[in-house]
Amino acid sequence: INRNNSHTNGNERTFYVGNNFRTLVKYNLSAVPMGTIKSAKLELQSFSSGEKLYPMKAYRVTQEWLEMEANWDEAKIDREWAQHGGSYDQSSGVPADIVRNEYDMYYYATFDVTAMVNGWVNGAAQNDGLIICPYIEDPMSYSDSIFFHPKLTITYEADITEPAINIISPAKDSSNTGTVNMEATATDTSGIKKVEFYVGGAL
């Protein structure tokens, strides 16, 4: 998103971060099972060999937005950001670890976003993606970081332990006729969304 115009840039092949630019990124994590997120790394590569990447931070976005509609002022058409330039949790910022590969001379930036991804996967926070901003927005500096599509790498440990289930009603080994009210509790380290009852394979 660009401070100086209201254009949407969802179809851009390159990304910018600087005094007038921020980059929004969101990944669909529905295929990642609930469990322990051991690590999550967001990685960027500079647009061209020798082109430097400057200090940046990645923050957790706190408002829903649409890729082809978001700009500096609006998260989507007719829906303004709560704060111009993107709404995000300022306490969530993680800095980029920037290195230059001496072989290909490209610059690479890595953000440790483990805590954010863990919250999204395990339901502690809504996944509205990330926003990448300059580490310090200095109006006297006009150096922009330009890079290719970011890559998110997640290492996780799936929860394979079955939930603990306690059937409260009807009582164990009881004989029942007619309409029977059923009640049960279930607990699991990854949380329980709902409890369903099946009889003979039918819900």
C-alpha positions as CSV (number, residue, x, y, z in Angstrom):
1,I,0.0,0.0,0.0
2,N,1.2,3.5,-0.9
3,R,0.9,6.6,1.3
4,N,0.8,8.8,-1.8
5,N,-2.1,7.3,-3.8
6,S,-5.3,5.3,-3.3
7,H,-4.4,2.6,-5.9
8,T,-4.7,-1.1,-5.0
9,N,-1.7,-3.1,-5.7
10,G,-2.9,-6.7,-5.1
11,N,-1.6,-7.9,-8.5
12,E,2.0,-6.6,-8.0
13,R,4.8,-9.1,-8.6
14,T,7.2,-7.2,-6.4
15,F,6.8,-5.7,-2.9
16,Y,7.9,-2.4,-1.3
17,V,8.6,-1.3,2.2
18,G,9.8,2.3,2.9
19,N,8.7,5.6,4.2
20,N,5.7,5.7,1.8
21,F,5.2,1.9,1.4
22,R,4.0,-1.0,3.5
23,T,3.3,-4.5,2.4
24,L,0.3,-6.6,3.5
25,V,0.7,-10.4,3.5
26,K,-1.8,-13.1,4.4
27,Y,-1.6,-16.9,4.2
28,N,-4.4,-19.5,4.3
29,L,-3.4,-21.8,7.2
30,S,-6.5,-24.0,7.2
31,A,-4.3,-27.0,6.2
32,V,-2.1,-26.6,9.3
33,P,-3.5,-28.9,12.1
34,M,-4.0,-27.6,15.6
35,G,-1.1,-28.5,17.8
36,T,2.3,-27.1,18.6
37,I,3.9,-24.6,16.2
38,K,7.6,-25.2,16.7
39,S,8.7,-22.4,14.4
40,A,7.3,-20.1,11.7
41,K,9.6,-18.0,9.5
42,L,8.6,-15.3,7.0
43,E,11.3,-15.0,4.4
44,L,12.0,-12.3,1.8
45,Q,14.5,-12.1,-1.0
46,S,15.7,-8.8,-2.5
47,F,14.4,-8.0,-6.0
48,S,17.8,-8.0,-7.6
49,S,21.4,-9.1,-6.8
50,G,23.2,-6.5,-4.7
51,E,20.0,-4.5,-4.0
52,K,20.0,-3.9,-0.2
53,L,17.1,-4.6,2.2
54,Y,16.7,-2.1,5.0
55,P,15.6,-2.7,8.6
56,M,11.9,-3.7,8.8
57,K,9.4,-5.1,11.2
58,A,6.4,-7.4,10.7
59,Y,3.2,-6.8,12.7
60,R,-0.1,-8.7,13.2
61,V,-2.9,-7.0,11.3
62,T,-6.0,-6.5,13.4
63,Q,-8.6,-5.8,10.7
64,E,-10.0,-7.8,7.8
65,W,-8.8,-6.6,4.4
66,L,-9.1,-7.7,0.8
67,E,-6.1,-8.1,-1.5
68,M,-7.5,-6.4,-4.5
69,E,-9.2,-3.6,-2.6
70,A,-6.9,-2.5,0.2
71,N,-5.0,0.8,0.0
72,W,-3.4,3.2,2.4
73,D,-6.8,4.5,3.6
74,E,-9.2,1.6,3.1
75,A,-9.0,-2.1,4.1
76,K,-11.6,-2.8,1.5
77,I,-14.1,-0.8,-0.6
78,D,-16.1,1.6,1.7
79,R,-14.4,0.3,4.8
80,E,-11.6,2.5,6.2
81,W,-8.7,1.2,8.2
82,A,-9.0,2.0,11.9
83,Q,-5.7,3.7,11.4
84,H,-4.4,4.9,8.1
85,G,-1.7,2.8,6.6
86,G,-3.1,-0.4,8.0
87,S,-4.5,-1.4,11.4
88,Y,-2.0,-3.6,13.4
89,D,-1.0,-4.5,16.9
90,Q,2.0,-2.3,17.5
91,S,3.2,-4.5,20.4
92,S,3.4,-7.6,18.1
93,G,6.3,-6.3,15.9
94,V,9.2,-8.6,15.1
95,P,12.3,-7.3,13.4
96,A,13.9,-8.7,10.3
97,D,17.2,-10.6,10.4
98,I,18.8,-9.4,7.2
99,V,21.8,-11.1,5.7
100,R,23.6,-11.0,2.3
101,N,24.4,-14.2,0.6
102,E,28.0,-13.9,-0.4
103,Y,27.5,-16.4,-3.3
104,D,24.6,-14.8,-5.2
105,M,24.8,-11.4,-3.6
106,Y,21.1,-11.3,-2.9
107,Y,19.9,-9.9,0.5
108,Y,17.5,-12.1,2.5
109,A,15.3,-11.0,5.4
110,T,13.8,-13.5,7.9
111,F,11.1,-12.7,10.5
112,D,10.3,-15.0,13.4
113,V,6.5,-15.0,13.4
114,T,6.1,-18.2,15.5
115,A,3.9,-16.5,18.2
116,M,1.6,-15.0,15.6
117,V,1.1,-18.2,13.6
118,N,0.6,-20.2,16.8
119,G,-2.2,-17.8,17.8
120,W,-3.9,-18.1,14.4
121,V,-3.7,-21.9,14.1
122,N,-4.9,-22.5,17.6
123,G,-7.7,-20.0,17.6
124,A,-6.3,-17.4,20.0
125,A,-6.5,-14.6,17.3
126,Q,-8.2,-14.1,13.9
127,N,-5.9,-14.5,11.0
128,D,-5.9,-11.1,9.3
129,G,-2.3,-11.5,8.1
130,L,0.8,-9.4,8.6
131,I,1.9,-5.9,7.6
132,I,5.6,-5.2,6.9
133,C,6.7,-1.7,7.8
134,P,10.1,0.1,7.9
135,Y,11.8,-0.4,11.3
136,I,11.8,3.4,11.8
137,E,9.9,5.7,9.5
138,D,12.3,8.6,8.9
139,P,11.0,11.2,6.5
140,M,14.6,12.2,5.7
141,S,15.3,8.7,4.3
142,Y,14.1,7.7,0.9
143,S,15.6,4.2,0.7
144,D,13.0,1.5,-0.1
145,S,13.3,-2.3,0.3
146,I,12.1,-4.1,-2.9
147,F,11.6,-7.8,-2.8
148,F,9.9,-10.9,-4.3
149,H,6.9,-12.8,-3.0
150,P,7.4,-13.5,0.8
151,K,7.6,-17.2,1.8
152,L,6.2,-18.6,5.0
153,T,7.8,-21.8,6.4
154,I,6.0,-23.5,9.3
155,T,7.4,-26.4,11.4
156,Y,4.7,-28.0,13.6
157,E,4.0,-31.0,15.8
158,A,0.5,-32.2,15.2
159,D,-1.7,-33.1,18.2
160,I,-2.3,-36.9,17.9
161,T,-3.6,-37.5,21.4
162,E,-7.3,-38.4,21.4
163,P,-9.6,-36.1,23.5
164,A,-10.7,-37.2,27.0
165,I,-14.5,-37.9,26.8
166,N,-16.9,-38.3,29.7
167,I,-20.5,-39.4,29.0
168,I,-22.7,-37.9,31.7
169,S,-26.1,-39.0,30.5
170,P,-27.3,-41.7,30.0
171,A,-25.5,-43.5,32.7
172,K,-23.1,-46.3,31.7
173,D,-24.8,-49.7,31.1
174,S,-28.3,-48.2,31.7
175,S,-31.3,-49.4,29.7
176,N,-33.4,-46.6,28.0
177,T,-36.5,-46.3,25.9
178,G,-38.2,-43.5,24.1
179,T,-36.5,-40.1,23.8
180,V,-33.1,-40.0,25.6
181,N,-31.3,-36.8,26.4
182,M,-27.5,-37.2,25.9
183,E,-24.9,-35.1,27.7
184,A,-21.1,-35.4,27.6
185,T,-17.9,-33.4,28.2
186,A,-14.7,-33.5,26.3
187,T,-11.2,-32.0,26.9
188,D,-8.2,-31.8,24.7
189,T,-4.9,-29.9,24.9
190,S,-5.7,-28.2,21.5
191,G,-9.2,-27.3,22.6
192,I,-12.6,-28.6,21.7
193,K,-14.9,-26.9,19.1
194,K,-17.9,-29.1,19.5
195,V,-19.2,-32.5,20.7
196,E,-21.4,-34.7,18.4
197,F,-23.2,-38.0,19.1
198,Y,-23.4,-40.8,16.6
199,V,-25.6,-43.9,16.7
200,G,-24.9,-46.7,14.3
201,G,-22.6,-44.4,12.3
202,A,-25.4,-41.8,11.9
203,L,-25.3,-38.3,13.5
